Amino acid sequence: MDILIALGFVAVVLVVADRLLLLLESHGHLNWRRSGRKKLPAEPGVGLEHLLEEPVREGR
């Protein structure tokens, strides 16, 4: 009987957590289930490469 109560409690916690995450998603705080993944640009690392390049110094 204790295992049924524990499984029921776990189910309730999961449903409440899901509803909370859906509420946060409706307010725009995160993406959970309803909104799909955002499309990544074709080359997402170009900006990072530019930031990590060492500056070219002209020799005298």
N, CA and C of each residue as an Amber inpcrd file, in Angstrom:
protein
   180
   0.8190000  -1.1940000   0.0000000   0.0000000   0.0000000   0.0000000
   0.8660000   1.2620000   0.0000000   1.9990000   1.2050000   0.7150000
   2.8760000   2.3710000   0.7570000   3.4350000   2.6980000  -0.6210000
   3.6880000   1.6700000  -1.4350000   4.2390000   1.9160000  -2.7730000
   3.2220000   2.6410000  -3.6540000   1.9500000   2.3480000  -3.4900000
   0.9130000   3.0320000  -4.2650000   0.8210000   4.5060000  -3.8770000
   0.9410000   4.7790000  -2.6020000   0.9160000   6.1630000  -2.1380000
   2.1370000   6.9170000  -2.6710000   3.2860000   6.2750000  -2.6540000
   4.5060000   6.9140000  -3.1570000   4.4030000   7.1750000  -4.6490000
   3.9080000   6.2130000  -5.4190000   3.7450000   6.4070000  -6.8660000
   2.7200000   7.4960000  -7.1720000   1.6590000   7.5410000  -6.3950000
   0.6640000   8.6000000  -6.5640000   1.2490000   9.9700000  -6.2730000
   2.0450000  10.0450000  -5.2130000   2.6880000  11.3080000  -4.8590000
   3.6470000  11.7640000  -5.9570000   4.4200000  10.8410000  -6.5130000
   5.3550000  11.1630000  -7.5970000   4.5790000  11.6610000  -8.8180000
   3.4650000  11.0080000  -9.1340000   2.6530000  11.4250000 -10.2750000
   2.1120000  12.8440000 -10.0710000   1.6370000  13.1400000  -8.8770000
   1.1050000  14.4780000  -8.5850000   2.2090000  15.5220000  -8.6980000
   3.3730000  15.2300000  -8.1850000   4.4960000  16.1790000  -8.2560000
   4.8800000  16.4320000  -9.7050000   4.9150000  15.3990000 -10.5310000
   5.2660000  15.5770000 -11.9430000   4.2270000  16.4010000 -12.6900000
   2.9560000  16.1800000 -12.4110000   1.8970000  16.9550000 -13.0720000
   1.9590000  18.4180000 -12.6440000   2.1790000  18.6690000 -11.3670000
   2.2690000  20.0510000 -10.8790000   3.4930000  20.7440000 -11.4610000
   4.6120000  20.0410000 -11.5540000   5.8150000  20.6350000 -12.1460000
   5.5960000  20.9540000 -13.6180000   4.9190000  20.0570000 -14.3410000
   4.6220000  20.2980000 -15.7440000   3.7390000  21.5230000 -15.9140000
   2.7140000  21.6520000 -15.0890000   1.8220000  22.8130000 -15.1780000
   2.5640000  24.1090000 -14.8410000   3.4510000  24.0490000 -13.8680000
   4.2330000  25.2310000 -13.5070000   5.1390000  25.6520000 -14.6680000
   5.7750000  24.6880000 -15.3010000   6.6390000  25.0140000 -16.4360000
   5.8320000  25.5390000 -17.6260000   4.6280000  25.0180000 -17.8410000
   3.7700000  25.5530000 -18.9000000   3.3320000  26.9850000 -18.5840000
   3.0800000  27.2690000 -17.3230000   2.7250000  28.6380000 -16.9240000
   3.8940000  29.5840000 -17.1840000   5.0960000  29.1650000 -16.8010000
   6.2740000  29.9980000 -17.0470000   6.5030000  30.1930000 -18.5390000
   6.2190000  29.1610000 -19.3330000   6.3760000  29.2890000 -20.7810000
   5.3620000  30.2750000 -21.3470000   4.1510000  30.2670000 -20.8450000
   3.1380000  31.1950000 -21.3590000   3.4920000  32.6420000 -21.0520000
   4.2900000  32.8610000 -20.0170000   4.7350000  34.2160000 -19.6780000
   6.0380000  34.5860000 -20.3660000   6.6070000  33.6500000 -21.1430000
   7.8060000  33.9580000 -21.9090000   9.1090000  33.7640000 -21.1690000
   9.0930000  33.0880000 -20.0500000  10.3200000  32.9120000 -19.2690000
  11.1890000  31.7560000 -19.7500000  10.5790000  30.7440000 -20.3820000
  11.3500000  29.5970000 -20.8600000  10.5640000  28.8680000 -21.9380000
  11.2350000  27.9410000 -22.6310000  10.5820000  27.0740000 -23.6090000
  10.4400000  25.6950000 -22.9830000   9.2200000  25.1680000 -22.9470000
   9.0160000  23.8690000 -22.3280000   8.4780000  22.8750000 -23.3460000
   7.1780000  22.8970000 -23.6430000   6.6060000  21.9170000 -24.5610000
   5.9190000  22.5570000 -25.7500000   5.2760000  23.6570000 -25.5650000
   4.4010000  24.2190000 -26.5950000   5.1810000  24.8980000 -27.7110000
   6.2410000  25.5820000 -27.3910000   7.0110000  26.2650000 -28.4290000
   8.1800000  25.3700000 -28.8290000   8.4410000  25.3360000 -30.1220000
   9.5160000  24.4810000 -30.6110000  10.8800000  25.1050000 -30.3860000
  11.8840000  24.3820000 -30.8300000  13.2430000  24.9030000 -30.7140000
  13.4440000  26.0540000 -31.6930000  14.2960000  26.9680000 -31.3120000
  14.6250000  28.0810000 -32.1910000  15.6030000  27.6030000 -33.2530000
  15.4550000  28.1280000 -34.4620000  16.3570000  27.7720000 -35.5500000
  17.7050000  28.4470000 -35.3360000  18.7590000  27.6710000 -35.4640000
  20.1030000  28.2230000 -35.3360000  20.5430000  28.8020000 -36.6680000
  21.3430000  29.8440000 -36.6500000  21.8690000  30.3670000 -37.9070000
  22.7820000  29.3340000 -38.5720000  23.0630000  29.5510000 -39.8480000
  23.8590000  28.5900000 -40.6130000  25.2450000  28.4100000 -40.0190000
  25.8670000  29.4890000 -39.5810000  27.2110000  29.4150000 -39.0090000
  27.2400000  30.1340000 -37.6630000  26.8370000  29.4640000 -36.6020000
  26.7380000  30.1520000 -35.3160000  28.0790000  30.4950000 -34.6780000
  29.1860000  29.8790000 -35.0990000  30.4660000  30.1100000 -34.4470000
  31.2800000  31.2410000 -35.0360000  30.7730000  31.9030000 -36.0580000
  31.5610000  32.9430000 -36.7190000  31.8650000  34.0920000 -35.7650000
  30.9020000  34.5240000 -34.9920000  31.1300000  35.6180000 -34.0580000
  32.1450000  35.2490000 -32.9900000  32.0960000  34.0300000 -32.5150000
  33.0260000  33.5730000 -31.4940000  34.4490000  33.5220000 -32.0430000
  34.6010000  33.0250000 -33.2700000  35.9330000  32.9920000 -33.8770000
  36.5160000  34.3980000 -33.9940000  35.6730000  35.3330000 -34.3630000
  36.1350000  36.7170000 -34.5160000  36.5830000  37.2840000 -33.1660000
  35.8850000  36.9360000 -32.0990000  36.2540000  37.4340000 -30.7750000
  37.5510000  36.8090000 -30.2640000  37.8160000  35.5610000 -30.6520000
  38.9780000  34.8530000 -30.1320000  40.2480000  35.0710000 -30.9530000
  40.1190000  35.7020000 -32.1220000  41.3020000  35.9580000 -32.9410000
  42.2350000  36.9360000 -32.2300000  43.5160000  36.7000000 -32.3900000
  44.4820000  37.6460000 -31.8480000  44.5940000  38.8170000 -32.8150000
  44.6870000  40.0060000 -32.2990000  44.7910000  41.1620000 -33.2010000
  46.1200000  41.1140000 -33.9750000  46.0330000  41.5050000 -35.2340000
  47.2340000  41.5180000 -36.0870000  47.9630000  42.8310000 -35.8540000
  49.2270000  42.7420000 -35.4700000  50.0190000  43.9650000 -35.2260000
  51.0000000  44.1430000 -36.3720000  51.1250000  45.3670000 -36.8000000
  52.0740000  45.6640000 -37.8590000  53.4770000  45.8090000 -37.2520000
  54.4250000  45.0880000 -37.8050000  55.8030000  45.1620000 -37.2800000
  56.5420000  46.3700000 -37.8240000  57.4030000  46.9560000 -37.0360000
  58.1970000  48.1060000 -37.4850000  59.6300000  47.7280000 -37.6000000
